[in-house]
Amino acid sequence: MFTAPYYHIGIVVRNFEEAVEHYSNLLDVKFTEPTDSVLCIENPQAQQTESIKVVVSYSRSRPPYLELIQAAGNGIFSEKNAGQILYLGVWEPDIESRIEKLKQQGTGIDALIRPECDKPATGIITARDKMGIRIEYLSTSLRLATEAWVLTGKYRTTR
């Protein structure tokens, strides 16, 4: 079976519980239990790094999933990006090569996502493209855990 790399739409929300209830009712879907991971978010263009608690839930539907992200911090997941589609999410087998390819293409990077500040990136969020859309590239090393989370509704930490 062919599985496209595009698998979710990320939206930053001001009130997580309200957003889960709203989209559950609007789309007639259930959501996974939320994560509460602390991640290191680096903005290489602004040369800023912050460790923030990231609260996320995925719709338990067929792809593309709806990903709701609680507004937090001062960077990409801050409240200034709430109330709009933040990005389209795709799987990426080689994050480091993708970073180099984005640089060669002249595509800006708004965020590198790391499990800890001294660890390699597991995700990239691009700057808006000429159509106004960001892309999140997420490492395929997280795919099985993410798919299990959506399937069962239960989040399992991999640390």
C-alpha positions as CSV (number, residue, x, y, z in Angstrom):
1,M,0.0,0.0,0.0
2,F,1.4,3.4,-0.9
3,T,1.5,5.9,1.9
4,A,2.0,9.5,1.0
5,P,4.5,11.5,3.2
6,Y,2.0,14.3,3.8
7,Y,0.1,13.3,6.9
8,H,-1.1,16.2,9.0
9,I,-2.1,19.8,9.3
10,G,-0.8,21.7,12.4
11,I,-2.8,24.4,14.1
12,V,-1.7,26.5,17.1
13,V,-4.6,27.1,19.5
14,R,-5.0,29.5,22.4
15,N,-7.2,27.2,24.5
16,F,-6.3,23.5,24.0
17,E,-9.4,21.9,25.7
18,E,-11.8,24.2,23.9
19,A,-10.1,23.5,20.5
20,V,-10.3,19.7,21.0
21,E,-14.0,20.0,21.9
22,H,-14.7,22.3,19.0
23,Y,-12.9,20.2,16.3
24,S,-14.3,16.9,17.8
25,N,-17.8,18.3,17.3
26,L,-17.2,20.0,14.0
27,L,-15.4,17.1,12.3
28,D,-17.1,14.3,14.2
29,V,-13.7,12.8,15.2
30,K,-12.0,11.9,18.5
31,F,-8.5,13.1,19.5
32,T,-5.6,11.3,21.1
33,E,-4.6,12.0,24.6
34,P,-2.2,15.0,24.6
35,T,1.5,15.0,24.9
36,D,3.3,17.1,27.4
37,S,6.8,16.9,26.1
38,V,9.5,19.5,26.7
39,L,11.2,20.2,23.4
40,C,14.1,22.4,22.4
41,I,12.9,24.8,19.6
42,E,15.6,26.7,17.8
43,N,15.0,29.5,15.3
44,P,18.3,29.6,13.3
45,Q,17.5,32.8,11.5
46,A,16.8,34.7,14.7
47,Q,19.5,32.7,16.6
48,Q,17.1,32.0,19.4
49,T,16.5,28.8,21.3
50,E,13.9,28.0,23.9
51,S,12.9,24.9,25.8
52,I,9.1,24.7,26.0
53,K,6.4,22.3,27.1
54,V,4.6,21.3,23.9
55,V,1.1,20.0,24.3
56,V,-0.2,18.3,21.2
57,S,-3.1,16.1,20.2
58,Y,-3.9,14.4,16.8
59,S,-7.3,13.6,15.4
60,R,-8.0,9.9,15.4
61,S,-9.2,9.7,11.8
62,R,-7.6,8.9,8.5
63,P,-4.7,11.1,7.3
64,P,-4.3,13.9,6.9
65,Y,-4.7,14.2,10.7
66,L,-5.5,17.5,12.4
67,E,-2.8,18.3,14.9
68,L,-3.7,20.8,17.7
69,I,-0.8,22.5,19.4
70,Q,-1.3,24.6,22.6
71,A,0.2,28.0,22.2
72,A,3.4,28.3,24.2
73,G,6.7,30.2,24.3
74,N,7.9,33.0,22.2
75,G,8.8,31.2,18.9
76,I,6.9,29.3,16.3
77,F,4.4,27.8,18.7
78,S,3.6,31.2,20.4
79,E,0.2,32.7,20.5
80,K,1.0,35.0,17.6
81,N,0.6,32.0,15.3
82,A,-2.7,30.9,16.9
83,G,-5.9,30.7,15.0
84,Q,-4.5,29.7,11.6
85,I,-2.9,26.7,9.9
86,L,0.7,26.7,11.0
87,Y,2.0,24.1,8.6
88,L,1.5,21.0,6.5
89,G,3.3,18.1,8.0
90,V,5.3,15.5,6.0
91,W,7.6,12.6,6.9
92,E,11.3,13.0,6.2
93,P,13.8,10.1,6.3
94,D,16.9,12.3,6.4
95,I,16.6,15.5,8.4
96,E,20.1,16.7,8.0
97,S,20.0,16.3,4.2
98,R,16.6,18.1,4.1
99,I,18.2,21.0,6.0
100,E,20.9,21.2,3.4
101,K,18.4,21.0,0.5
102,L,16.3,23.8,2.0
103,K,19.4,26.0,2.3
104,Q,20.3,25.2,-1.3
105,Q,16.8,26.1,-2.4
106,G,16.9,29.4,-0.4
107,T,14.0,28.2,1.8
108,G,14.1,29.7,5.2
109,I,13.8,27.7,8.4
110,D,11.6,29.1,11.2
111,A,12.3,26.2,13.6
112,L,14.4,23.2,14.3
113,I,12.8,20.8,16.7
114,R,15.0,18.8,19.0
115,P,14.1,16.4,21.9
116,E,16.9,18.2,23.9
117,C,19.0,21.2,23.0
118,D,22.2,19.1,22.6
119,K,20.5,16.4,20.4
120,P,20.1,16.3,16.6
121,A,16.9,17.8,15.1
122,T,14.0,15.5,14.6
123,G,11.9,18.2,12.9
124,I,12.1,21.2,10.7
125,I,9.5,24.0,10.2
126,T,10.2,26.1,7.1
127,A,9.5,29.7,6.7
128,R,6.4,30.5,4.7
129,D,6.8,29.7,1.0
130,K,5.7,32.0,-1.8
131,M,2.1,30.7,-1.3
132,G,2.2,31.6,2.4
133,I,2.5,28.0,3.6
134,R,5.0,26.4,6.0
135,I,6.0,22.8,5.8
136,E,7.0,20.7,8.8
137,Y,9.4,17.9,8.0
138,L,9.3,15.3,10.8
139,S,11.8,12.5,11.1
140,T,10.5,9.1,10.0
141,S,12.2,7.7,13.2
142,L,9.1,9.1,15.0
143,R,6.6,7.5,12.6
144,L,5.8,4.2,14.3
145,A,5.3,5.9,17.7
146,T,3.1,8.5,16.1
147,E,1.0,6.0,14.2
148,A,0.6,3.9,17.4
149,W,-0.4,7.0,19.3
150,V,-3.1,7.8,16.7
151,L,-4.3,4.2,16.6
152,T,-4.5,3.6,20.3
153,G,-5.1,7.2,21.4
154,K,-2.5,6.8,24.1
155,Y,0.8,8.7,24.0
156,R,3.9,6.6,24.8
157,T,7.1,8.5,25.5
158,T,10.2,7.1,23.6
159,R,12.8,8.5,26.1
